[in-house]
Structure formats: structure tokens, C-alpha cells
Amino acid sequence: MRLQGISKEFKGVEASSLKIGDITIWNYGYKEEILEMYYSKSKKTINFKIKSLSNGSIHTRQLRATTLVVKSQ
């Protein structure tokens, strides 16, 4: 995967393979730490409680379980 604002390629992983404590990387190097995760009843989507590593804010993000995301090594 190639993220905007970052000139290097990353390997994407499915959102369903993420665990609490993992760090995800988004466009322009924005990083988030996963604090909690909850599956929907159908297990098709996952709600993540995340903490921004740039400003410390906590919010939620909903993704399909099959969505590819970049996980920090």
C-alpha cells in the first residue's frame, strides 16, 4: 500500500487481524494506538477506540473487517 505524503510502500493487513495495543499508520504519517475493539453482531465491521499519538485525543473509528490498513512494525 502507498500512503499519501509518505514515499515508501507498506504491507497492508486486514483490520480483523489488529489487536489492542497495535499502532496504525494513516496518510501523512498520522499514527493511532488501538485501545479497545468491538465487533458488530454480524462480525462484518469492527469499532475501534483509538488514541491519536500526535495530540493524545481519544475517539472511535469503524472499519469493515476486510479493510486493509497499515500496521506499524
CHARMM internal coordinates of N, CA and C (Angstrom, degrees):
IC EDIT
DIST 1 N 1 CA 1.4373
DIST 1 CA 1 C 1.5272
ANGL 1 N 1 CA 1 C 108.65
DIST 1 C 2 N 1.3122
ANGL 1 CA 1 C 2 N 114.77
DIHE 1 N 1 CA 1 C 2 N 148.57
DIST 2 N 2 CA 1.4582
ANGL 1 C 2 N 2 CA 119.74
DIHE 1 CA 1 C 2 N 2 CA 177.08
DIST 2 CA 2 C 1.5224
ANGL 2 N 2 CA 2 C 107.75
DIHE 1 C 2 N 2 CA 2 C -120.28
DIST 2 C 3 N 1.3261
ANGL 2 CA 2 C 3 N 116.38
DIHE 2 N 2 CA 2 C 3 N 123.41
DIST 3 N 3 CA 1.4575
ANGL 2 C 3 N 3 CA 121.98
DIHE 2 CA 2 C 3 N 3 CA 179.97
DIST 3 CA 3 C 1.5189
ANGL 3 N 3 CA 3 C 110.02
DIHE 2 C 3 N 3 CA 3 C -94.94
DIST 3 C 4 N 1.3354
ANGL 3 CA 3 C 4 N 116.19
DIHE 3 N 3 CA 3 C 4 N 147.55
DIST 4 N 4 CA 1.4535
ANGL 3 C 4 N 4 CA 120.31
DIHE 3 CA 3 C 4 N 4 CA 177.97
DIST 4 CA 4 C 1.5197
ANGL 4 N 4 CA 4 C 110.10
DIHE 3 C 4 N 4 CA 4 C -66.21
DIST 4 C 5 N 1.3203
ANGL 4 CA 4 C 5 N 116.25
DIHE 4 N 4 CA 4 C 5 N 139.47
DIST 5 N 5 CA 1.4547
ANGL 4 C 5 N 5 CA 121.27
DIHE 4 CA 4 C 5 N 5 CA 176.85
DIST 5 CA 5 C 1.5166
ANGL 5 N 5 CA 5 C 114.43
DIHE 4 C 5 N 5 CA 5 C 81.13
DIST 5 C 6 N 1.3398
ANGL 5 CA 5 C 6 N 117.26
DIHE 5 N 5 CA 5 C 6 N -0.23
DIST 6 N 6 CA 1.4679
ANGL 5 C 6 N 6 CA 121.58
DIHE 5 CA 5 C 6 N 6 CA 179.00
DIST 6 CA 6 C 1.5252
ANGL 6 N 6 CA 6 C 106.49
DIHE 5 C 6 N 6 CA 6 C -129.02
DIST 6 C 7 N 1.3229
ANGL 6 CA 6 C 7 N 117.27
DIHE 6 N 6 CA 6 C 7 N 126.23
DIST 7 N 7 CA 1.4642
ANGL 6 C 7 N 7 CA 120.15
DIHE 6 CA 6 C 7 N 7 CA -172.84
DIST 7 CA 7 C 1.5238
ANGL 7 N 7 CA 7 C 114.09
DIHE 6 C 7 N 7 CA 7 C -86.23
DIST 7 C 8 N 1.3084
ANGL 7 CA 7 C 8 N 118.06
DIHE 7 N 7 CA 7 C 8 N 4.70
DIST 8 N 8 CA 1.4569
ANGL 7 C 8 N 8 CA 119.23
DIHE 7 CA 7 C 8 N 8 CA -177.24
DIST 8 CA 8 C 1.5184
ANGL 8 N 8 CA 8 C 110.63
DIHE 7 C 8 N 8 CA 8 C -108.44
DIST 8 C 9 N 1.3282
ANGL 8 CA 8 C 9 N 116.77
DIHE 8 N 8 CA 8 C 9 N 153.97
DIST 9 N 9 CA 1.4633
ANGL 8 C 9 N 9 CA 121.37
DIHE 8 CA 8 C 9 N 9 CA 178.66
DIST 9 CA 9 C 1.5122
ANGL 9 N 9 CA 9 C 110.50
DIHE 8 C 9 N 9 CA 9 C -90.62
DIST 9 C 10 N 1.3333
ANGL 9 CA 9 C 10 N 115.33
DIHE 9 N 9 CA 9 C 10 N 146.05
DIST 10 N 10 CA 1.4594
ANGL 9 C 10 N 10 CA 122.03
DIHE 9 CA 9 C 10 N 10 CA -179.99
DIST 10 CA 10 C 1.5197
ANGL 10 N 10 CA 10 C 109.65
DIHE 9 C 10 N 10 CA 10 C -124.41
DIST 10 C 11 N 1.3082
ANGL 10 CA 10 C 11 N 115.97
DIHE 10 N 10 CA 10 C 11 N 155.83
DIST 11 N 11 CA 1.4540
ANGL 10 C 11 N 11 CA 121.31
DIHE 10 CA 10 C 11 N 11 CA 173.61
DIST 11 CA 11 C 1.5261
ANGL 11 N 11 CA 11 C 107.72
DIHE 10 C 11 N 11 CA 11 C -89.16
DIST 11 C 12 N 1.3265
ANGL 11 CA 11 C 12 N 116.88
DIHE 11 N 11 CA 11 C 12 N 128.70
DIST 12 N 12 CA 1.4588
ANGL 11 C 12 N 12 CA 121.19
DIHE 11 CA 11 C 12 N 12 CA 178.94
DIST 12 CA 12 C 1.5219
ANGL 12 N 12 CA 12 C 111.27
DIHE 11 C 12 N 12 CA 12 C -88.33
DIST 12 C 13 N 1.3212
ANGL 12 CA 12 C 13 N 116.30
DIHE 12 N 12 CA 12 C 13 N 147.13
DIST 13 N 13 CA 1.4678
ANGL 12 C 13 N 13 CA 122.36
DIHE 12 CA 12 C 13 N 13 CA 175.02
DIST 13 CA 13 C 1.5265
ANGL 13 N 13 CA 13 C 107.47
DIHE 12 C 13 N 13 CA 13 C -126.02
DIST 13 C 14 N 1.3277
ANGL 13 CA 13 C 14 N 116.90
DIHE 13 N 13 CA 13 C 14 N 152.28
DIST 14 N 14 CA 1.4540
ANGL 13 C 14 N 14 CA 120.48
DIHE 13 CA 13 C 14 N 14 CA 178.64
DIST 14 CA 14 C 1.5210
ANGL 14 N 14 CA 14 C 109.79
DIHE 13 C 14 N 14 CA 14 C -69.21
DIST 14 C 15 N 1.3158
ANGL 14 CA 14 C 15 N 115.80
DIHE 14 N 14 CA 14 C 15 N 144.98
DIST 15 N 15 CA 1.4693
ANGL 14 C 15 N 15 CA 121.07
DIHE 14 CA 14 C 15 N 15 CA -179.49
DIST 15 CA 15 C 1.5285
ANGL 15 N 15 CA 15 C 111.18
DIHE 14 C 15 N 15 CA 15 C -58.26
DIST 15 C 16 N 1.3162
ANGL 15 CA 15 C 16 N 118.20
DIHE 15 N 15 CA 15 C 16 N -29.73
DIST 16 N 16 CA 1.4675
ANGL 15 C 16 N 16 CA 121.20
DIHE 15 CA 15 C 16 N 16 CA -179.25
DIST 16 CA 16 C 1.5274
ANGL 16 N 16 CA 16 C 112.69
DIHE 15 C 16 N 16 CA 16 C -67.61
DIST 16 C 17 N 1.3341
ANGL 16 CA 16 C 17 N 117.99
DIHE 16 N 16 CA 16 C 17 N -17.38
DIST 17 N 17 CA 1.4677
ANGL 16 C 17 N 17 CA 120.42
DIHE 16 CA 16 C 17 N 17 CA -179.71
DIST 17 CA 17 C 1.5326
ANGL 17 N 17 CA 17 C 112.49
DIHE 16 C 17 N 17 CA 17 C -89.57
DIST 17 C 18 N 1.3415
ANGL 17 CA 17 C 18 N 117.65
DIHE 17 N 17 CA 17 C 18 N -5.26
DIST 18 N 18 CA 1.4671
ANGL 17 C 18 N 18 CA 120.99
DIHE 17 CA 17 C 18 N 18 CA 179.64
DIST 18 CA 18 C 1.5288
ANGL 18 N 18 CA 18 C 110.67
DIHE 17 C 18 N 18 CA 18 C -72.62
DIST 18 C 19 N 1.3234
ANGL 18 CA 18 C 19 N 115.67
DIHE 18 N 18 CA 18 C 19 N 153.30
DIST 19 N 19 CA 1.4655
ANGL 18 C 19 N 19 CA 122.40
DIHE 18 CA 18 C 19 N 19 CA -179.65
DIST 19 CA 19 C 1.5235
ANGL 19 N 19 CA 19 C 109.06
DIHE 18 C 19 N 19 CA 19 C -130.29
DIST 19 C 20 N 1.3120
ANGL 19 CA 19 C 20 N 115.90
DIHE 19 N 19 CA 19 C 20 N 163.25
DIST 20 N 20 CA 1.4648
ANGL 19 C 20 N 20 CA 120.97
DIHE 19 CA 19 C 20 N 20 CA 176.22
DIST 20 CA 20 C 1.5323
ANGL 20 N 20 CA 20 C 108.15
DIHE 19 C 20 N 20 CA 20 C -61.16
DIST 20 C 21 N 1.3163
ANGL 20 CA 20 C 21 N 116.50
DIHE 20 N 20 CA 20 C 21 N 134.32
DIST 21 N 21 CA 1.4557
ANGL 20 C 21 N 21 CA 122.20
DIHE 20 CA 20 C 21 N 21 CA -178.57
DIST 21 CA 21 C 1.5146
ANGL 21 N 21 CA 21 C 114.26
DIHE 20 C 21 N 21 CA 21 C 96.92
DIST 21 C 22 N 1.3469
ANGL 21 CA 21 C 22 N 117.54
DIHE 21 N 21 CA 21 C 22 N -14.42
DIST 22 N 22 CA 1.4683
ANGL 21 C 22 N 22 CA 120.58
DIHE 21 CA 21 C 22 N 22 CA 177.61
DIST 22 CA 22 C 1.5213
ANGL 22 N 22 CA 22 C 110.48
DIHE 21 C 22 N 22 CA 22 C -67.53
DIST 22 C 23 N 1.3217
ANGL 22 CA 22 C 23 N 115.66
DIHE 22 N 22 CA 22 C 23 N 151.63
DIST 23 N 23 CA 1.4602
ANGL 22 C 23 N 23 CA 123.16
DIHE 22 CA 22 C 23 N 23 CA 176.41
DIST 23 CA 23 C 1.5216
ANGL 23 N 23 CA 23 C 107.81
DIHE 22 C 23 N 23 CA 23 C -109.42
DIST 23 C 24 N 1.3379
ANGL 23 CA 23 C 24 N 117.09
DIHE 23 N 23 CA 23 C 24 N 127.62
DIST 24 N 24 CA 1.4610
ANGL 23 C 24 N 24 CA 121.17
DIHE 23 CA 23 C 24 N 24 CA 176.61
DIST 24 CA 24 C 1.5204
ANGL 24 N 24 CA 24 C 109.24
DIHE 23 C 24 N 24 CA 24 C -107.60
DIST 24 C 25 N 1.3375
ANGL 24 CA 24 C 25 N 115.58
DIHE 24 N 24 CA 24 C 25 N 150.37
DIST 25 N 25 CA 1.4598
ANGL 24 C 25 N 25 CA 121.97
DIHE 24 CA 24 C 25 N 25 CA 179.97
DIST 25 CA 25 C 1.5246
ANGL 25 N 25 CA 25 C 107.79
DIHE 24 C 25 N 25 CA 25 C -117.10
DIST 25 C 26 N 1.3284
ANGL 25 CA 25 C 26 N 116.38
DIHE 25 N 25 CA 25 C 26 N 134.95
DIST 26 N 26 CA 1.4546
ANGL 25 C 26 N 26 CA 123.16
DIHE 25 CA 25 C 26 N 26 CA -179.20
DIST 26 CA 26 C 1.5241
ANGL 26 N 26 CA 26 C 109.11
DIHE 25 C 26 N 26 CA 26 C -120.14
DIST 26 C 27 N 1.3144
ANGL 26 CA 26 C 27 N 116.73
DIHE 26 N 26 CA 26 C 27 N -176.20
DIST 27 N 27 CA 1.4669
ANGL 26 C 27 N 27 CA 121.19
DIHE 26 CA 26 C 27 N 27 CA -179.53
DIST 27 CA 27 C 1.5269
ANGL 27 N 27 CA 27 C 111.46
DIHE 26 C 27 N 27 CA 27 C -52.67
DIST 27 C 28 N 1.3185
ANGL 27 CA 27 C 28 N 114.82
DIHE 27 N 27 CA 27 C 28 N 144.91
DIST 28 N 28 CA 1.4755
ANGL 27 C 28 N 28 CA 124.34
DIHE 27 CA 27 C 28 N 28 CA 178.81
DIST 28 CA 28 C 1.5309
ANGL 28 N 28 CA 28 C 112.55
DIHE 27 C 28 N 28 CA 28 C 62.71
DIST 28 C 29 N 1.3307
ANGL 28 CA 28 C 29 N 117.68
DIHE 28 N 28 CA 28 C 29 N 22.03
DIST 29 N 29 CA 1.4577
ANGL 28 C 29 N 29 CA 121.69
DIHE 28 CA 28 C 29 N 29 CA 174.85
DIST 29 CA 29 C 1.5114
ANGL 29 N 29 CA 29 C 115.25
DIHE 28 C 29 N 29 CA 29 C 80.10
DIST 29 C 30 N 1.3298
ANGL 29 CA 29 C 30 N 118.51
DIHE 29 N 29 CA 29 C 30 N 10.14
DIST 30 N 30 CA 1.4592
ANGL 29 C 30 N 30 CA 122.36
DIHE 29 CA 29 C 30 N 30 CA 179.08
DIST 30 CA 30 C 1.5331
ANGL 30 N 30 CA 30 C 109.23
DIHE 29 C 30 N 30 CA 30 C -64.38
DIST 30 C 31 N 1.3312
ANGL 30 CA 30 C 31 N 117.84
DIHE 30 N 30 CA 30 C 31 N 126.89
DIST 31 N 31 CA 1.4615
ANGL 30 C 31 N 31 CA 122.12
DIHE 30 CA 30 C 31 N 31 CA -176.48
DIST 31 CA 31 C 1.5198
ANGL 31 N 31 CA 31 C 111.25
DIHE 30 C 31 N 31 CA 31 C -117.37
DIST 31 C 32 N 1.3422
ANGL 31 CA 31 C 32 N 115.42
DIHE 31 N 31 CA 31 C 32 N 144.30
DIST 32 N 32 CA 1.4583
ANGL 31 C 32 N 32 CA 122.62
DIHE 31 CA 31 C 32 N 32 CA 178.79
DIST 32 CA 32 C 1.5231
ANGL 32 N 32 CA 32 C 109.77
DIHE 31 C 32 N 32 CA 32 C -135.14
DIST 32 C 33 N 1.3223
ANGL 32 CA 32 C 33 N 116.10
DIHE 32 N 32 CA 32 C 33 N 145.41
DIST 33 N 33 CA 1.4612
ANGL 32 C 33 N 33 CA 122.10
DIHE 32 CA 32 C 33 N 33 CA 174.93
DIST 33 CA 33 C 1.5225
ANGL 33 N 33 CA 33 C 108.32
DIHE 32 C 33 N 33 CA 33 C -105.90
DIST 33 C 34 N 1.3317
ANGL 33 CA 33 C 34 N 116.54
DIHE 33 N 33 CA 33 C 34 N 134.72
DIST 34 N 34 CA 1.4583
ANGL 33 C 34 N 34 CA 121.32
DIHE 33 CA 33 C 34 N 34 CA 179.78
DIST 34 CA 34 C 1.5265
ANGL 34 N 34 CA 34 C 108.73
DIHE 33 C 34 N 34 CA 34 C -83.31
DIST 34 C 35 N 1.3296
ANGL 34 CA 34 C 35 N 116.04
DIHE 34 N 34 CA 34 C 35 N 122.32
DIST 35 N 35 CA 1.4644
ANGL 34 C 35 N 35 CA 121.59
DIHE 34 CA 34 C 35 N 35 CA -179.53
DIST 35 CA 35 C 1.5238
ANGL 35 N 35 CA 35 C 111.89
DIHE 34 C 35 N 35 CA 35 C -98.33
DIST 35 C 36 N 1.3307
ANGL 35 CA 35 C 36 N 116.99
DIHE 35 N 35 CA 35 C 36 N -40.14
DIST 36 N 36 CA 1.4619
ANGL 35 C 36 N 36 CA 122.94
DIHE 35 CA 35 C 36 N 36 CA 179.59
DIST 36 CA 36 C 1.5177
ANGL 36 N 36 CA 36 C 108.56
DIHE 35 C 36 N 36 CA 36 C -147.70
DIST 36 C 37 N 1.3218
ANGL 36 CA 36 C 37 N 116.73
DIHE 36 N 36 CA 36 C 37 N 158.44
DIST 37 N 37 CA 1.4588
ANGL 36 C 37 N 37 CA 120.73
DIHE 36 CA 36 C 37 N 37 CA 175.73
DIST 37 CA 37 C 1.5174
ANGL 37 N 37 CA 37 C 110.29
DIHE 36 C 37 N 37 CA 37 C -148.07
DIST 37 C 38 N 1.3268
ANGL 37 CA 37 C 38 N 115.22
DIHE 37 N 37 CA 37 C 38 N 139.65
DIST 38 N 38 CA 1.4583
ANGL 37 C 38 N 38 CA 122.42
DIHE 37 CA 37 C 38 N 38 CA -178.79
DIST 38 CA 38 C 1.5181
ANGL 38 N 38 CA 38 C 109.45
DIHE 37 C 38 N 38 CA 38 C -133.85
DIST 38 C 39 N 1.3370
ANGL 38 CA 38 C 39 N 116.67
DIHE 38 N 38 CA 38 C 39 N 129.18
DIST 39 N 39 CA 1.4623
ANGL 38 C 39 N 39 CA 121.28
DIHE 38 CA 38 C 39 N 39 CA 175.87
DIST 39 CA 39 C 1.5233
ANGL 39 N 39 CA 39 C 109.92
DIHE 38 C 39 N 39 CA 39 C -83.45
DIST 39 C 40 N 1.3274
ANGL 39 CA 39 C 40 N 116.36
DIHE 39 N 39 CA 39 C 40 N 150.16
DIST 40 N 40 CA 1.4627
ANGL 39 C 40 N 40 CA 120.76
DIHE 39 CA 39 C 40 N 40 CA 172.83
DIST 40 CA 40 C 1.5293
ANGL 40 N 40 CA 40 C 108.19
DIHE 39 C 40 N 40 CA 40 C -73.05
DIST 40 C 41 N 1.3197
ANGL 40 CA 40 C 41 N 116.40
DIHE 40 N 40 CA 40 C 41 N 170.87
DIST 41 N 41 CA 1.4710
ANGL 40 C 41 N 41 CA 120.10
DIHE 40 CA 40 C 41 N 41 CA 179.75
DIST 41 CA 41 C 1.5171
ANGL 41 N 41 CA 41 C 111.59
DIHE 40 C 41 N 41 CA 41 C -59.45
DIST 41 C 42 N 1.3234
ANGL 41 CA 41 C 42 N 117.24
DIHE 41 N 41 CA 41 C 42 N -38.13
DIST 42 N 42 CA 1.4674
ANGL 41 C 42 N 42 CA 121.12
DIHE 41 CA 41 C 42 N 42 CA -178.38
DIST 42 CA 42 C 1.5243
ANGL 42 N 42 CA 42 C 112.98
DIHE 41 C 42 N 42 CA 42 C -82.23
DIST 42 C 43 N 1.3389
ANGL 42 CA 42 C 43 N 117.45
DIHE 42 N 42 CA 42 C 43 N -8.45
DIST 43 N 43 CA 1.4778
ANGL 42 C 43 N 43 CA 124.03
DIHE 42 CA 42 C 43 N 43 CA -178.10
DIST 43 CA 43 C 1.5216
ANGL 43 N 43 CA 43 C 112.86
DIHE 42 C 43 N 43 CA 43 C 67.11
DIST 43 C 44 N 1.3448
ANGL 43 CA 43 C 44 N 117.52
DIHE 43 N 43 CA 43 C 44 N 14.19
DIST 44 N 44 CA 1.4645
ANGL 43 C 44 N 44 CA 120.80
DIHE 43 CA 43 C 44 N 44 CA 178.98
DIST 44 CA 44 C 1.5143
ANGL 44 N 44 CA 44 C 112.28
DIHE 43 C 44 N 44 CA 44 C -86.63
DIST 44 C 45 N 1.3264
ANGL 44 CA 44 C 45 N 117.59
DIHE 44 N 44 CA 44 C 45 N -25.54
DIST 45 N 45 CA 1.4584
ANGL 44 C 45 N 45 CA 120.97
DIHE 44 CA 44 C 45 N 45 CA 179.17
DIST 45 CA 45 C 1.5306
ANGL 45 N 45 CA 45 C 110.31
DIHE 44 C 45 N 45 CA 45 C -127.14
DIST 45 C 46 N 1.3317
ANGL 45 CA 45 C 46 N 114.43
DIHE 45 N 45 CA 45 C 46 N 156.97
DIST 46 N 46 CA 1.4611
ANGL 45 C 46 N 46 CA 121.14
DIHE 45 CA 45 C 46 N 46 CA 179.78
DIST 46 CA 46 C 1.5196
ANGL 46 N 46 CA 46 C 107.75
DIHE 45 C 46 N 46 CA 46 C -129.21
DIST 46 C 47 N 1.3203
ANGL 46 CA 46 C 47 N 116.55
DIHE 46 N 46 CA 46 C 47 N 134.16
DIST 47 N 47 CA 1.4648
ANGL 46 C 47 N 47 CA 122.02
DIHE 46 CA 46 C 47 N 47 CA 173.54
DIST 47 CA 47 C 1.5170
ANGL 47 N 47 CA 47 C 107.79
DIHE 46 C 47 N 47 CA 47 C -101.68
DIST 47 C 48 N 1.3169
ANGL 47 CA 47 C 48 N 116.17
DIHE 47 N 47 CA 47 C 48 N 124.90
DIST 48 N 48 CA 1.4542
ANGL 47 C 48 N 48 CA 122.47
DIHE 47 CA 47 C 48 N 48 CA -179.63
DIST 48 CA 48 C 1.5241
ANGL 48 N 48 CA 48 C 110.02
DIHE 47 C 48 N 48 CA 48 C -108.75
DIST 48 C 49 N 1.3200
ANGL 48 CA 48 C 49 N 117.41
DIHE 48 N 48 CA 48 C 49 N 135.76
DIST 49 N 49 CA 1.4638
ANGL 48 C 49 N 49 CA 121.60
DIHE 48 CA 48 C 49 N 49 CA 167.58
DIST 49 CA 49 C 1.5188
ANGL 49 N 49 CA 49 C 104.08
DIHE 48 C 49 N 49 CA 49 C -96.35
DIST 49 C 50 N 1.3421
ANGL 49 CA 49 C 50 N 116.25
DIHE 49 N 49 CA 49 C 50 N 119.79
DIST 50 N 50 CA 1.4548
ANGL 49 C 50 N 50 CA 120.36
DIHE 49 CA 49 C 50 N 50 CA -172.17
DIST 50 CA 50 C 1.5205
ANGL 50 N 50 CA 50 C 111.68
DIHE 49 C 50 N 50 CA 50 C -126.19
DIST 50 C 51 N 1.3298
ANGL 50 CA 50 C 51 N 113.91
DIHE 50 N 50 CA 50 C 51 N 155.43
DIST 51 N 51 CA 1.4602
ANGL 50 C 51 N 51 CA 121.35
DIHE 50 CA 50 C 51 N 51 CA 177.85
DIST 51 CA 51 C 1.5235
ANGL 51 N 51 CA 51 C 107.92
DIHE 50 C 51 N 51 CA 51 C -119.89
DIST 51 C 52 N 1.3239
ANGL 51 CA 51 C 52 N 115.90
DIHE 51 N 51 CA 51 C 52 N 126.13
DIST 52 N 52 CA 1.4559
ANGL 51 C 52 N 52 CA 121.44
DIHE 51 CA 51 C 52 N 52 CA 177.14
DIST 52 CA 52 C 1.5221
ANGL 52 N 52 CA 52 C 108.89
DIHE 51 C 52 N 52 CA 52 C -70.92
DIST 52 C 53 N 1.3249
ANGL 52 CA 52 C 53 N 117.15
DIHE 52 N 52 CA 52 C 53 N 131.66
DIST 53 N 53 CA 1.4563
ANGL 52 C 53 N 53 CA 120.26
DIHE 52 CA 52 C 53 N 53 CA 178.26
DIST 53 CA 53 C 1.5226
ANGL 53 N 53 CA 53 C 111.95
DIHE 52 C 53 N 53 CA 53 C -84.21
DIST 53 C 54 N 1.3438
ANGL 53 CA 53 C 54 N 117.15
DIHE 53 N 53 CA 53 C 54 N -9.97
DIST 54 N 54 CA 1.4638
ANGL 53 C 54 N 54 CA 119.15
DIHE 53 CA 53 C 54 N 54 CA 179.15
DIST 54 CA 54 C 1.5293
ANGL 54 N 54 CA 54 C 112.51
DIHE 53 C 54 N 54 CA 54 C -86.86
DIST 54 C 55 N 1.3458
ANGL 54 CA 54 C 55 N 117.38
DIHE 54 N 54 CA 54 C 55 N -36.10
DIST 55 N 55 CA 1.4683
ANGL 54 C 55 N 55 CA 118.22
DIHE 54 CA 54 C 55 N 55 CA -178.05
DIST 55 CA 55 C 1.5319
ANGL 55 N 55 CA 55 C 113.60
DIHE 54 C 55 N 55 CA 55 C -131.73
DIST 55 C 56 N 1.3190
ANGL 55 CA 55 C 56 N 118.51
DIHE 55 N 55 CA 55 C 56 N -1.25
DIST 56 N 56 CA 1.4599
ANGL 55 C 56 N 56 CA 122.22
DIHE 55 CA 55 C 56 N 56 CA 175.64
DIST 56 CA 56 C 1.5154
ANGL 56 N 56 CA 56 C 115.71
DIHE 55 C 56 N 56 CA 56 C 80.48
DIST 56 C 57 N 1.3409
ANGL 56 CA 56 C 57 N 117.95
DIHE 56 N 56 CA 56 C 57 N 3.91
DIST 57 N 57 CA 1.4641
ANGL 56 C 57 N 57 CA 119.63
DIHE 56 CA 56 C 57 N 57 CA 179.92
DIST 57 CA 57 C 1.5251
ANGL 57 N 57 CA 57 C 110.63
DIHE 56 C 57 N 57 CA 57 C -71.67
DIST 57 C 58 N 1.3264
ANGL 57 CA 57 C 58 N 115.03
DIHE 57 N 57 CA 57 C 58 N 150.74
DIST 58 N 58 CA 1.4628
ANGL 57 C 58 N 58 CA 121.29
DIHE 57 CA 57 C 58 N 58 CA -179.75
DIST 58 CA 58 C 1.5209
ANGL 58 N 58 CA 58 C 108.03
DIHE 57 C 58 N 58 CA 58 C -116.56
DIST 58 C 59 N 1.3463
ANGL 58 CA 58 C 59 N 115.92
DIHE 58 N 58 CA 58 C 59 N 130.89
DIST 59 N 59 CA 1.4507
ANGL 58 C 59 N 59 CA 121.09
DIHE 58 CA 58 C 59 N 59 CA 178.41
DIST 59 CA 59 C 1.5213
ANGL 59 N 59 CA 59 C 109.30
DIHE 58 C 59 N 59 CA 59 C -152.24
DIST 59 C 60 N 1.3275
ANGL 59 CA 59 C 60 N 117.35
DIHE 59 N 59 CA 59 C 60 N -175.27
DIST 60 N 60 CA 1.4600
ANGL 59 C 60 N 60 CA 121.10
DIHE 59 CA 59 C 60 N 60 CA -178.91
DIST 60 CA 60 C 1.5236
ANGL 60 N 60 CA 60 C 110.34
DIHE 59 C 60 N 60 CA 60 C -114.83
DIST 60 C 61 N 1.3161
ANGL 60 CA 60 C 61 N 114.96
DIHE 60 N 60 CA 60 C 61 N 156.37
DIST 61 N 61 CA 1.4670
ANGL 60 C 61 N 61 CA 122.25
DIHE 60 CA 60 C 61 N 61 CA 177.03
DIST 61 CA 61 C 1.5280
ANGL 61 N 61 CA 61 C 106.47
DIHE 60 C 61 N 61 CA 61 C -141.26
DIST 61 C 62 N 1.3206
ANGL 61 CA 61 C 62 N 116.64
DIHE 61 N 61 CA 61 C 62 N 132.98
DIST 62 N 62 CA 1.4548
ANGL 61 C 62 N 62 CA 121.27
DIHE 61 CA 61 C 62 N 62 CA 178.04
DIST 62 CA 62 C 1.5223
ANGL 62 N 62 CA 62 C 108.98
DIHE 61 C 62 N 62 CA 62 C -111.55
DIST 62 C 63 N 1.3390
ANGL 62 CA 62 C 63 N 116.15
DIHE 62 N 62 CA 62 C 63 N 129.37
DIST 63 N 63 CA 1.4628
ANGL 62 C 63 N 63 CA 121.74
DIHE 62 CA 62 C 63 N 63 CA 179.72
DIST 63 CA 63 C 1.5190
ANGL 63 N 63 CA 63 C 109.88
DIHE 62 C 63 N 63 CA 63 C -134.31
DIST 63 C 64 N 1.3172
ANGL 63 CA 63 C 64 N 115.69
DIHE 63 N 63 CA 63 C 64 N 151.10
DIST 64 N 64 CA 1.4714
ANGL 63 C 64 N 64 CA 119.44
DIHE 63 CA 63 C 64 N 64 CA 169.65
DIST 64 CA 64 C 1.5263
ANGL 64 N 64 CA 64 C 107.67
DIHE 63 C 64 N 64 CA 64 C -67.74
DIST 64 C 65 N 1.3050
ANGL 64 CA 64 C 65 N 117.35
DIHE 64 N 64 CA 64 C 65 N 147.95
DIST 65 N 65 CA 1.4648
ANGL 64 C 65 N 65 CA 121.39
DIHE 64 CA 64 C 65 N 65 CA -177.47
DIST 65 CA 65 C 1.5262
ANGL 65 N 65 CA 65 C 112.00
DIHE 64 C 65 N 65 CA 65 C -62.02
DIST 65 C 66 N 1.3290
ANGL 65 CA 65 C 66 N 117.46
DIHE 65 N 65 CA 65 C 66 N -25.45
DIST 66 N 66 CA 1.4736
ANGL 65 C 66 N 66 CA 121.40
DIHE 65 CA 65 C 66 N 66 CA -177.58
DIST 66 CA 66 C 1.5245
ANGL 66 N 66 CA 66 C 113.50
DIHE 65 C 66 N 66 CA 66 C -94.13
DIST 66 C 67 N 1.3199
ANGL 66 CA 66 C 67 N 118.48
DIHE 66 N 66 CA 66 C 67 N -0.88
DIST 67 N 67 CA 1.4602
ANGL 66 C 67 N 67 CA 121.46
DIHE 66 CA 66 C 67 N 67 CA -179.68
DIST 67 CA 67 C 1.5262
ANGL 67 N 67 CA 67 C 110.81
DIHE 66 C 67 N 67 CA 67 C -65.72
DIST 67 C 68 N 1.3223
ANGL 67 CA 67 C 68 N 116.69
DIHE 67 N 67 CA 67 C 68 N 133.60
DIST 68 N 68 CA 1.4646
ANGL 67 C 68 N 68 CA 120.58
DIHE 67 CA 67 C 68 N 68 CA 178.43
DIST 68 CA 68 C 1.5248
ANGL 68 N 68 CA 68 C 109.77
DIHE 67 C 68 N 68 CA 68 C -82.97
DIST 68 C 69 N 1.3217
ANGL 68 CA 68 C 69 N 115.76
DIHE 68 N 68 CA 68 C 69 N 132.50
DIST 69 N 69 CA 1.4661
ANGL 68 C 69 N 69 CA 122.50
DIHE 68 CA 68 C 69 N 69 CA 177.47
DIST 69 CA 69 C 1.5243
ANGL 69 N 69 CA 69 C 108.63
DIHE 68 C 69 N 69 CA 69 C -132.53
DIST 69 C 70 N 1.3210
ANGL 69 CA 69 C 70 N 116.58
DIHE 69 N 69 CA 69 C 70 N 162.64
DIST 70 N 70 CA 1.4619
ANGL 69 C 70 N 70 CA 120.88
DIHE 69 CA 69 C 70 N 70 CA 178.43
DIST 70 CA 70 C 1.5158
ANGL 70 N 70 CA 70 C 108.34
DIHE 69 C 70 N 70 CA 70 C -98.83
DIST 70 C 71 N 1.3270
ANGL 70 CA 70 C 71 N 115.33
DIHE 70 N 70 CA 70 C 71 N 124.95
DIST 71 N 71 CA 1.4614
ANGL 70 C 71 N 71 CA 122.35
DIHE 70 CA 70 C 71 N 71 CA 179.26
DIST 71 CA 71 C 1.5248
ANGL 71 N 71 CA 71 C 108.19
DIHE 70 C 71 N 71 CA 71 C -105.49
DIST 71 C 72 N 1.3150
ANGL 71 CA 71 C 72 N 116.05
DIHE 71 N 71 CA 71 C 72 N 132.82
DIST 72 N 72 CA 1.4545
ANGL 71 C 72 N 72 CA 121.02
DIHE 71 CA 71 C 72 N 72 CA 179.33
DIST 72 CA 72 C 1.5196
ANGL 72 N 72 CA 72 C 109.79
DIHE 71 C 72 N 72 CA 72 C -66.58
DIST 72 C 73 N 1.3199
ANGL 72 CA 72 C 73 N 115.98
DIHE 72 N 72 CA 72 C 73 N 141.60
DIST 73 N 73 CA 1.4697
ANGL 72 C 73 N 73 CA 120.82
DIHE 72 CA 72 C 73 N 73 CA -178.46
DIST 73 CA 73 C 1.4966
ANGL 73 N 73 CA 73 C 112.43
DIHE 72 C 73 N 73 CA 73 C -77.56
END
COOR INIT
IC SEED 1 N 1 CA 1 C
IC BUILD
